[in-house]
Amino acid sequence: MMAVHDAGPAPRFALARLIAGHICLHACMAGMRMAAPLLALREGFSALAVGFLLALFALTQVFLALPAGRYVDRHGLKRPVGWAVLAAACGGALALVFPVFPVLCLSALMTGGATGVSSIALQRHVGRAAQNATELKKVFSWLSLGPAISNFIGPLATGLLIDHSGFRAAFAMMALLPLATWFWVRATQELAPVVAVPGAGATRTWDLMREPLMRRLMLVNWLLSSCWDVHTFVVPVLGHERGFSASVIGMILGSFAAAATVVRLLMPALAAHLREWIVVTLAMLMTAMVFVVYPFMQSALTMGVCSVLLGLALGSVQPMIMSTLHQITPEARHGEALGLRLMAINGSSVLMPLLFGTVGAVVGVSVVFWAVGLAVGSGARQAWLLRPQTPH
């Protein structure tokens, strides 16, 4: 059950500061996810090696997600974010000083893990500040603008810096961006800690999975996160094969993020009329259709159109997923539930790029698109079953 807070929603400027902080830290990872694979490709590494490198962005989050969720439940917002800022800045600095493949792998681990920890802390904070289901959809729509904007800014700025100043300039930007996150977040007022229920026994994380809605939510979230992974992996590979510059590849990826930003800007105004299960089901069906035609697009323009359509579909999903998650889990375990979600989708993100790289090397990256499209289309029924049996 979702708790109602007497203090009311967080002030608008406080939420804006959190969004700005989220943008800066997430842009660091988004830029690294583009720069590191491009540098590896230019150094002659294979698609399989690129898949391994991309998998490392999720590996740290697999092991850190649950402990981080419990840590956030105990310590709130600022302490976890502070550690995340330090780790991300160090990851960018290492890539700047030593731009070689093994160090890029370490930087991927550090920036990926830092982004995961900060996301859990920020999501828990704004979720606890919400008063009802409609407000949950609103605040998560606003907060989800952070990754959407950063996925536009990060790759585009990184591509421009690579083309005009080289990879070291791009890595320097990534080392500085996380420091801006602390500037925005440090003044945020912590919420009151959750009071433990007297006599409550020890809980286990996997107890959360006994709820059928939670199991369905995790499956749907995993399928949709795979779509983000395959798009991030395949676009640089296709762009490299077709001779596109780093700036053009960044613009294709950025168009995806721009579309996701637009749809998330519209969602708060429509929050009272949106139903989580309907939005997610339609998004899965639209994604499946776009994935079928994406590999046939040969020009940067047509690939950009597909990226926009995917951004509109997938951009609408996260606020609905997060709203549902906060409604079906106890308030004292929100951070743990967020950690479980992050662990599940990033466990997949460790394995899926490796699978993408292997399949892409053997039969071509088009098959990767079609296989994931088939899976997400088949999973649309599970999204529809997220419909609550009783009114909120």
BAKE-514636 format. One record per residue (C-alpha): residue in one letter; residue number from 1; x, y, z; chain. Coordinates in Angstrom, 3 decimals, always signed. Layout:
N
 res   n        u        v        w chain
   A NUM        X        Y        Z     A
...
***
This chain:
392
 res   n        u        v        w chain
   M   1   +0.000   +0.000   +0.000     A
   M   2   +1.206   +3.524   -0.768     A
   A   3   +1.452   +5.861   +2.178     A
   V   4   -0.002   +9.374   +2.216     A
   H   5   +2.297  +12.079   +3.555     A
   D   6   +0.913  +15.002   +5.446     A
   A   7   +3.703  +17.210   +4.203     A
   G   8   +2.318  +17.076   +0.694     A
   P   9   +4.251  +16.798   -2.546     A
   A  10   +7.774  +17.988   -2.847     A
   P  11   +8.084  +21.633   -3.923     A
   R  12   +8.369  +22.078   -7.657     A
   F  13  +11.850  +23.576   -7.508     A
   A  14  +13.049  +20.756   -5.271     A
   L  15  +11.899  +18.228   -7.870     A
   A  16  +13.547  +20.296  -10.612     A
   R  17  +16.865  +20.145   -8.743     A
   L  18  +16.608  +16.375   -8.454     A
   I  19  +15.861  +16.083  -12.177     A
   A  20  +18.892  +18.259  -12.978     A
   G  21  +21.082  +16.084  -10.780     A
   H  22  +19.738  +12.957  -12.420     A
   I  23  +20.490  +14.398  -15.872     A
   C  24  +24.118  +15.153  -15.073     A
   L  25  +24.975  +11.754  -13.632     A
   H  26  +23.009   +9.777  -16.200     A
   A  27  +24.532  +11.805  -19.067     A
   C  28  +27.949  +10.688  -17.859     A
   M  29  +26.959   +7.051  -18.329     A
   A  30  +25.079   +7.715  -21.587     A
   G  31  +28.128   +9.407  -23.080     A
   M  32  +30.412   +6.643  -21.883     A
   R  33  +28.096   +4.017  -23.382     A
   M  34  +28.585   +5.667  -26.757     A
   A  35  +32.249   +6.701  -26.582     A
   A  36  +33.665   +3.462  -25.199     A
   P  37  +32.170   +1.170  -27.895     A
   L  38  +33.138   +3.593  -30.674     A
   L  39  +36.718   +3.743  -29.426     A
   A  40  +36.783   -0.055  -29.199     A
   L  41  +35.466   -0.366  -32.772     A
   R  42  +38.054   +2.117  -34.071     A
   E  43  +40.776   +0.117  -32.326     A
   G  44  +39.664   -2.976  -34.230     A
   F  45  +37.693   -4.822  -31.557     A
   S  46  +34.816   -7.047  -32.701     A
   A  47  +31.071   -6.726  -32.151     A
   L  48  +31.400   -9.408  -29.475     A
   A  49  +33.958   -7.298  -27.600     A
   V  50  +31.648   -4.286  -27.866     A
   G  51  +28.808   -6.376  -26.470     A
   F  52  +31.025   -7.400  -23.548     A
   L  53  +31.943   -3.777  -22.902     A
   L  54  +28.298   -2.676  -22.919     A
   A  55  +27.384   -5.527  -20.577     A
   L  56  +29.758   -4.130  -17.970     A
   F  57  +27.636   -0.999  -17.577     A
   A  58  +25.003   -3.247  -16.015     A
   L  59  +27.220   -5.747  -14.170     A
   T  60  +27.923   -3.567  -11.118     A
   Q  61  +24.232   -2.817  -10.750     A
   V  62  +23.419   -6.533  -10.590     A
   F  63  +25.495   -6.936   -7.434     A
   L  64  +24.891   -3.489   -5.943     A
   A  65  +21.152   -3.092   -6.550     A
   L  66  +19.762   -4.997   -3.568     A
   P  67  +22.370   -3.785   -1.032     A
   A  68  +21.958   -0.274   -2.427     A
   G  69  +18.189   -0.502   -2.072     A
   R  70  +18.482   -1.491   +1.585     A
   Y  71  +21.118   +1.198   +2.129     A
   V  72  +18.801   +3.814   +0.632     A
   D  73  +15.926   +2.609   +2.835     A
   R  74  +18.164   +3.243   +5.859     A
   H  75  +19.986   +6.441   +4.839     A
   G  76  +17.683   +8.296   +2.464     A
   L  77  +18.862  +10.344   -0.498     A
   K  78  +22.059  +12.337   -0.113     A
   R  79  +24.537   +9.837   +1.266     A
   P  80  +23.962   +7.240   -1.503     A
   V  81  +24.026   +9.959   -4.169     A
   G  82  +27.304  +11.304   -2.775     A
   W  83  +28.994   +7.913   -3.157     A
   A  84  +27.569   +7.591   -6.663     A
   V  85  +28.959  +10.984   -7.695     A
   L  86  +32.425  +10.007   -6.490     A
   A  87  +32.398   +6.690   -8.359     A
   A  88  +31.142   +8.172  -11.648     A
   A  89  +33.650  +11.038  -11.606     A
   C  90  +36.497   +8.608  -11.003     A
   G  91  +35.279   +6.388  -13.842     A
   G  92  +35.334   +9.271  -16.296     A
   A  93  +38.747  +10.415  -15.073     A
   L  94  +40.242   +6.945  -15.525     A
   A  95  +39.050   +6.798  -19.140     A
   L  96  +40.544  +10.257  -19.711     A
   V  97  +43.977   +9.295  -18.407     A
   F  98  +44.101   +5.726  -19.735     A
   P  99  +41.860   +5.388  -22.854     A
   V 100  +42.572   +1.697  -23.417     A
   F 101  +40.124   -1.220  -23.531     A
   P 102  +40.741   -2.698  -20.024     A
   V 103  +40.364   +0.729  -18.395     A
   L 104  +37.249   +1.445  -20.460     A
   C 105  +35.819   -1.751  -18.976     A
   L 106  +36.554   -0.480  -15.456     A
   S 107  +35.026   +2.902  -16.273     A
   A 108  +31.914   +1.127  -17.538     A
   L 109  +31.607   -0.724  -14.247     A
   M 110  +32.006   +2.462  -12.194     A
   T 111  +29.710   +4.770  -14.157     A
   G 112  +27.048   +2.093  -14.568     A
   G 113  +27.006   +1.228  -10.874     A
   A 114  +26.951   +4.880   -9.836     A
   T 115  +23.966   +5.601  -12.065     A
   G 116  +22.056   +2.639  -10.642     A
   V 117  +22.597   +3.650   -7.020     A
   S 118  +21.610   +7.255   -7.649     A
   S 119  +18.490   +6.168   -9.548     A
   I 120  +17.268   +4.056   -6.634     A
   A 121  +17.826   +6.923   -4.193     A
   L 122  +16.073   +9.499   -6.373     A
   Q 123  +13.135   +7.249   -7.267     A
   R 124  +12.517   +6.298   -3.661     A
   H 125  +12.663   +9.931   -2.559     A
   V 126  +10.130  +11.273   -5.051     A
   G 127   +7.888   +8.225   -4.683     A
   R 128   +7.639   +8.725   -0.934     A
   A 129   +6.791  +12.393   -1.455     A
   A 130   +3.766  +11.540   -3.616     A
   Q 131   +0.302  +11.508   -2.031     A
   N 132   -1.756   +9.335   -4.388     A
   A 133   -1.653   +7.271   -7.573     A
   T 134   -2.201  +10.228   -9.901     A
   E 135   +0.599  +12.169   -8.248     A
   L 136   +2.862   +9.125   -8.517     A
   K 137   +2.400   +9.124  -12.282     A
   K 138   +3.080  +12.850  -12.401     A
   V 139   +6.284  +12.855  -10.336     A
   F 140   +7.691   +9.807  -12.072     A
   S 141   +6.889  +11.332  -15.453     A
   W 142   +8.847  +14.432  -14.434     A
   L 143  +11.704  +12.427  -12.916     A
   S 144  +11.917  +10.175  -15.961     A
   L 145  +12.755  +13.266  -18.000     A
   G 146  +16.224  +13.022  -16.475     A
   P 147  +17.352   +9.876  -18.326     A
   A 148  +15.487  +10.960  -21.466     A
   I 149  +17.248  +14.330  -21.611     A
   S 150  +20.602  +12.856  -20.653     A
   N 151  +20.285  +10.178  -23.334     A
   F 152  +19.991  +13.046  -25.807     A
   I 153  +22.641  +15.342  -24.336     A
   G 154  +25.163  +12.630  -23.490     A
   P 155  +25.519  +10.907  -26.892     A
   L 156  +25.152  +14.116  -28.909     A
   A 157  +27.724  +16.089  -26.892     A
   T 158  +30.025  +13.074  -26.837     A
   G 159  +29.799  +12.632  -30.611     A
   L 160  +30.528  +16.301  -31.252     A
   L 161  +33.496  +16.287  -28.881     A
   I 162  +34.891  +13.104  -30.445     A
   D 163  +34.606  +14.495  -33.975     A
   H 164  +36.080  +17.920  -33.160     A
   S 165  +38.397  +17.393  -30.169     A
   G 166  +38.966  +13.653  -29.789     A
   F 167  +38.031  +10.976  -27.285     A
   R 168  +39.966  +12.510  -24.386     A
   A 169  +37.838  +15.653  -24.498     A
   A 170  +34.699  +13.506  -24.330     A
   F 171  +36.033  +11.582  -21.338     A
   A 172  +36.953  +14.852  -19.612     A
   M 173  +33.342  +15.985  -19.905     A
   M 174  +32.186  +12.713  -18.343     A
   A 175  +34.540  +13.162  -15.414     A
   L 176  +33.074  +16.617  -14.673     A
   L 177  +29.366  +15.945  -15.173     A
   P 178  +28.828  +13.933  -11.955     A
   L 179  +30.191  +16.816   -9.876     A
   A 180  +27.281  +18.929  -11.081     A
   T 181  +24.915  +16.279   -9.712     A
   W 182  +26.088  +16.940   -6.172     A
   F 183  +25.632  +20.681   -6.687     A
   W 184  +21.942  +20.110   -7.463     A
   V 185  +21.161  +17.412   -4.913     A
   R 186  +23.064  +18.571   -1.829     A
   A 187  +20.441  +21.135   -0.760     A
   T 188  +17.525  +18.672   -0.881     A
   Q 189  +15.704  +18.163   +2.416     A
   E 190  +15.603  +14.534   +3.507     A
   L 191  +12.207  +12.978   +4.193     A
   A 192  +11.416  +11.552   +7.622     A
   P 193  +12.564   +7.948   +7.992     A
   V 194   +9.975   +5.188   +7.792     A
   V 195   +8.985   +3.958  +11.251     A
   A 196   +9.400   +0.214  +11.593     A
   V 197   +6.275   -1.777  +12.392     A
   P 198   +6.488   -3.019  +16.009     A
   G 199   +6.981   -6.769  +16.220     A
   A 200   +7.694   -7.143  +12.506     A
   G 201  +10.056  -10.005  +11.816     A
   A 202  +12.964  -10.136   +9.411     A
   T 203  +12.025   -9.900   +5.763     A
   R 204  +13.581  -11.491   +2.713     A
   T 205  +13.888   -9.758   -0.619     A
   W 206  +12.361  -12.630   -2.548     A
   D 207   +9.189  -12.374   -0.444     A
   L 208   +8.316   -9.431   -2.666     A
   M 209   +8.038  -11.811   -5.609     A
   R 210   +5.159  -13.703   -3.988     A
   E 211   +2.848  -10.972   -5.259     A
   P 212   +1.568  -11.991   -8.749     A
   L 213   +1.483   -8.379   -9.906     A
   M 214   +5.135   -7.979   -8.929     A
   R 215   +6.115  -11.036  -10.960     A
   R 216   +4.259   -9.737  -14.006     A
   L 217   +5.744   -6.284  -13.529     A
   M 218   +9.275   -7.694  -13.421     A
   L 219   +8.717   -9.727  -16.593     A
   V 220   +7.293   -6.768  -18.505     A
   N 221  +10.063   -4.478  -17.261     A
   W 222  +12.690   -7.007  -18.341     A
   L 223  +11.261   -7.283  -21.851     A
   L 224  +11.108   -3.516  -22.266     A
   S 225  +14.599   -2.969  -20.876     A
   S 226  +15.864   -5.474  -23.450     A
   C 227  +14.471   -3.164  -26.129     A
   W 228  +16.542   -0.266  -24.769     A
   D 229  +19.610   -2.531  -24.675     A
   V 230  +19.245   -3.795  -28.229     A
   H 231  +18.703   -0.273  -29.581     A
   T 232  +21.773   +1.060  -27.748     A
   F 233  +23.840   -1.865  -29.022     A
   V 234  +22.660   -2.141  -32.625     A
   V 235  +22.571   +1.539  -33.660     A
   P 236  +26.348   +2.148  -33.233     A
   V 237  +27.088   -1.156  -35.007     A
   L 238  +24.733   -0.391  -37.917     A
   G 239  +25.986   +3.184  -38.100     A
   H 240  +29.607   +2.033  -38.163     A
   E 241  +28.836   -0.522  -40.902     A
   R 242  +27.134   +2.163  -43.012     A
   G 243  +29.912   +4.689  -42.579     A
   F 244  +28.073   +7.207  -40.407     A
   S 245  +30.147   +9.650  -38.355     A
   A 246  +30.085   +9.704  -34.551     A
   S 247  +27.945  +12.849  -34.677     A
   V 248  +25.337  +11.189  -36.905     A
   I 249  +25.204   +8.099  -34.694     A
   G 250  +24.833  +10.374  -31.688     A
   M 251  +21.970  +12.211  -33.383     A
   I 252  +20.158   +8.940  -34.143     A
   L 253  +20.466   +7.857  -30.527     A
   G 254  +19.619  +11.385  -29.447     A
   S 255  +16.409  +11.414  -31.505     A
   F 256  +15.240   +8.414  -29.511     A
   A 257  +15.867  +10.302  -26.279     A
   A 258  +14.259  +13.485  -27.603     A
   A 259  +11.055  +11.601  -28.427     A
   A 260  +11.071   +9.990  -24.987     A
   T 261  +11.451  +13.458  -23.486     A
   V 262   +8.482  +14.824  -25.436     A
   V 263   +6.139  +12.039  -24.378     A
   R 264   +7.221  +12.376  -20.750     A
   L 265   +6.612  +16.122  -20.873     A
   L 266   +3.033  +15.437  -21.943     A
   M 267   +2.305  +12.702  -19.429     A
   P 268   +1.977  +14.810  -16.238     A
   A 269   -0.891  +16.775  -17.808     A
   L 270   -2.598  +13.520  -18.765     A
   A 271   -1.769  +11.564  -15.609     A
   A 272   -5.324  +11.532  -14.251     A
   H 273   -6.579   +9.928  -17.487     A
   L 274   -3.793   +7.368  -18.007     A
   R 275   -4.049   +3.761  -16.889     A
   E 276   -0.739   +2.061  -16.306     A
   W 277   -1.556   -1.298  -17.874     A
   I 278   -3.042   +0.241  -21.038     A
   V 279   -0.057   +2.503  -21.671     A
   V 280   +2.447   -0.331  -21.188     A
   T 281   +0.524   -2.772  -23.398     A
   L 282   +0.251   -0.305  -26.282     A
   A 283   +3.947   +0.593  -25.918     A
   M 284   +4.954   -3.060  -26.211     A
   L 285   +2.873   -3.603  -29.346     A
   M 286   +4.220   -0.445  -31.009     A
   T 287   +7.809   -1.404  -30.132     A
   A 288   +7.382   -4.834  -31.682     A
   M 289   +6.152   -3.319  -34.948     A
   V 290   +9.019   -0.816  -35.169     A
   F 291  +11.604   -3.528  -34.502     A
   V 292  +10.321   -5.495  -37.478     A
   V 293  +11.073   -2.683  -39.952     A
   Y 294  +14.121   -1.039  -38.315     A
   P 295  +16.795   -3.263  -39.961     A
   F 296  +15.488   -2.345  -43.428     A
   M 297  +16.240   +1.342  -42.888     A
   Q 298  +19.420   +2.257  -44.770     A
   S 299  +19.734   +6.014  -44.318     A
   A 300  +20.363   +8.076  -41.209     A
   L 301  +17.016   +9.826  -41.726     A
   T 302  +14.915   +6.657  -41.792     A
   M 303  +16.838   +5.209  -38.844     A
   G 304  +16.157   +8.457  -37.023     A
   V 305  +12.414   +8.121  -37.719     A
   C 306  +12.436   +4.615  -36.228     A
   S 307  +14.343   +5.937  -33.215     A
   V 308  +11.700   +8.619  -32.705     A
   L 309   +8.875   +6.072  -32.827     A
   L 310  +10.700   +3.842  -30.352     A
   G 311  +11.341   +6.814  -28.091     A
   L 312   +7.631   +7.675  -28.051     A
   A 313   +6.702   +4.092  -27.155     A
   L 314   +9.397   +3.224  -24.649     A
   G 315   +9.511   +6.707  -23.142     A
   S 316   +5.975   +6.300  -21.854     A
   V 317   +6.711   +3.099  -19.972     A
   Q 318   +8.933   +3.937  -17.006     A
   P 319   +6.536   +6.314  -15.196     A
   M 320   +3.814   +3.669  -15.431     A
   I 321   +6.119   +0.920  -14.178     A
   M 322   +7.348   +3.022  -11.262     A
   S 323   +3.831   +4.103  -10.313     A
   T 324   +2.679   +0.484  -10.218     A
   L 325   +5.739   -0.608   -8.241     A
   H 326   +5.169   +1.954   -5.509     A
   Q 327   +1.512   +1.004   -5.206     A
   I 328   +2.086   -2.728   -4.740     A
   T 329   +5.033   -2.643   -2.286     A
   P 330   +5.214   -1.552   +1.397     A
   E 331   +6.634   +1.922   +1.958     A
   A 332   +9.388   +0.632   +4.227     A
   R 333  +10.632   -1.581   +1.385     A
   H 334  +10.403   +0.812   -1.574     A
   G 335  +14.179   +1.029   -1.891     A
   E 336  +14.508   -2.746   -1.708     A
   A 337  +11.801   -3.217   -4.362     A
   L 338  +13.536   -0.667   -6.596     A
   G 339  +16.789   -2.540   -6.071     A
   L 340  +15.141   -5.829   -6.996     A
   R 341  +13.796   -4.280  -10.187     A
   L 342  +17.195   -2.809  -11.037     A
   M 343  +18.969   -6.091  -10.335     A
   A 344  +16.569   -8.013  -12.574     A
   I 345  +16.795   -5.716  -15.582     A
   N 346  +20.551   -5.243  -15.284     A
   G 347  +21.161   -8.944  -14.833     A
   S 348  +19.542   -9.204  -18.228     A
   S 349  +21.577   -6.255  -19.489     A
   V 350  +24.780   -8.097  -18.604     A
   L 351  +23.802  -11.150  -20.617     A
   M 352  +21.817   -9.614  -23.459     A
   P 353  +24.616   -7.522  -25.059     A
   L 354  +26.808  -10.624  -25.008     A
   L 355  +23.998  -12.527  -26.713     A
   F 356  +23.447   -9.618  -29.129     A
   G 357  +27.143   -9.574  -29.985     A
   T 358  +27.285  -13.339  -30.519     A
   V 359  +24.133  -13.464  -32.666     A
   G 360  +25.165  -10.316  -34.543     A
   A 361  +28.571  -11.773  -35.342     A
   V 362  +27.063  -15.049  -36.612     A
   V 363  +23.852  -14.121  -38.434     A
   G 364  +23.769  -10.320  -38.425     A
   V 365  +22.293   -7.669  -36.159     A
   S 366  +18.965   -7.643  -38.014     A
   V 367  +18.103  -10.983  -36.412     A
   V 368  +18.678   -9.410  -33.003     A
   F 369  +16.070   -6.757  -33.737     A
   W 370  +13.517   -9.292  -34.970     A
   A 371  +13.995  -11.705  -32.074     A
   V 372  +13.583   -9.021  -29.422     A
   G 373  +10.598   -7.561  -31.277     A
   L 374   +8.902  -10.968  -31.279     A
   A 375   +9.556  -11.399  -27.559     A
   V 376   +8.213   -7.988  -26.555     A
   G 377   +5.144   -8.407  -28.755     A
   S 378   +4.404  -11.776  -27.173     A
   G 379   +4.748  -10.253  -23.702     A
   A 380   +2.059   -7.628  -24.264     A
   R 381   -0.547   -9.933  -22.704     A
   Q 382   +1.366   -9.909  -19.405     A
   A 383   +1.276   -6.113  -19.457     A
   W 384   -2.494   -6.191  -19.889     A
   L 385   -2.760   -8.525  -16.863     A
   L 386   -1.232   -5.770  -14.715     A
   R 387   -4.756   -4.371  -14.655     A
   P 388   -5.852   -4.256  -11.002     A
   Q 389   -8.720   -6.485  -10.000     A
   T 390  -10.153   -3.879   -7.635     A
   P 391  -10.220   -0.066   -7.864     A
   H 392   -7.363   +1.885   -6.218     A
***
